[in-house]
Amino acid sequence: MGHPYTIREIARQAGLSTATVDRVLNGRGGVRESTVREVHEAIKDLDRQRGQIRIGGRTFMIDIVMQAPERFSRAVRDALEAELPSLHPAVVRSRFHFRETCPPAELIGTLDKIAKRGSQGVLLKAPDVPEIGAAVGRLASAGIPVVTLVTDLPHSARMAYVGIDNRAAGATAAYLIGQWLGDRPGHVLTTISRGSFRGEEEREMGFRSAMRLTQPNRSLVEVTDSDGLDATQRELALAALERDQDIVAVYSMGGGNLATLDAFDALGRECAVFIAHDLDHDNTRLLRERRLSAVLHHDLRQDMRRACQTVMRAHQALPGDGPLLPSAIQVVTPCNMPPGDPGPDHGVV
């Protein structure tokens, strides 16, 4: 088997004689199977320790570029900072470039500045438009790996996507609404912050497809382009509720849930089922108050750790770990909220 270690190194790691290790490595027989396993385990241990040596003392400067409501950007910042100790012995420094709403040109300007200035990696949440994809290509040409977060840019030169399977999340929301509404008639309000975010678009496609199969008689009423901002979301939701007296449930893909519920309250209307995404501060409080039926959650701290490790692998500071699988989708209800759920100044558990 190929490896960069001397027989003496392996013998020291395994606690065996050099003669025994030599017999195992050269397949000469006469060695117990358990001893063979000890030699192979020693080589694996040396591989892991070698990786730690490679990243020991190294500093990775990572830029986080996001277009998202402040409540989600804050959750991302808190999740990253909570995970920094787990990345030792490497040191990760971060620069944050957050916008609640902006034209693509502004994000592109930020990405191009990073390409010119230099960075070890970019974590990116941005609309899936060709101009953004071209900017990601310029970063890749400059040797800067890009990892998309929460919402993907699959046709760009990004290195990897970290987040949930958004189509599966949408289908899960449809299943839950169907179970809770049962035979009760009524329409479903779907809210999207902006259609150019692929993650939300995929949630909507998964939701609509599942609803068409399992609840074909329910109408879906779409509200979009609020950027997840409360003031805009309230106006859009209020207008939709006034137009349609039969809306009884909500699937929120883009946030602004407090504002949506405020619109129901303003009209004295009941929301029988409300499915949302992410355990940010607002959703945690609303779930605790049983104003949300369920939150489709993923471990944002784990996502940030995986994103940073992906950047490290791009610089060959960590060994390859195979393709990234989607993050697990957790269905959180008022009955199974994680312990130590976040307070006002904490983002995601």
Summary of the structure (lengths in Angstrom):
residues: 349
radius of gyration: 24.6
end to end distance: 42.6
largest distance: 83.4
contacts: 1162
relative contact order: 0.12
helix: 47%
strand: 17%
